[in-house]
């Protein structure tokens, strides 16, 4: 099993909680971490924007990354949500086994 961390930005703490709770309940992620208080600066529609956002980091199987990305996009309020999948190359073997045991491929 190969594991992944999925970096997601959300418009608010409430949205991050809703998305996080959903992907964990649906077993698309073993757990999520929510980091409020981020400031983002980015190009949008021809100008630089600045916004307060919340970071959501999900731990999952690499094989579930596409399903998790689609589910986040369906739940998210942004037109183009940031959902970036980063492979976990190494880590605590017990933790990586736990990710595998707590996630399930969609039936």
Secondary structure, DSSP 8 states (H G I E B T S, - for coil): --EEEEEEEESSHHHHHHHHHHHHHTTS-SEEEEEEEEEEEEEETTEEEEEEEEEEEEEEEGGGHHHHHHHHHHH-SSTT--EEEEEE-S--HHHHHHHHHH-----
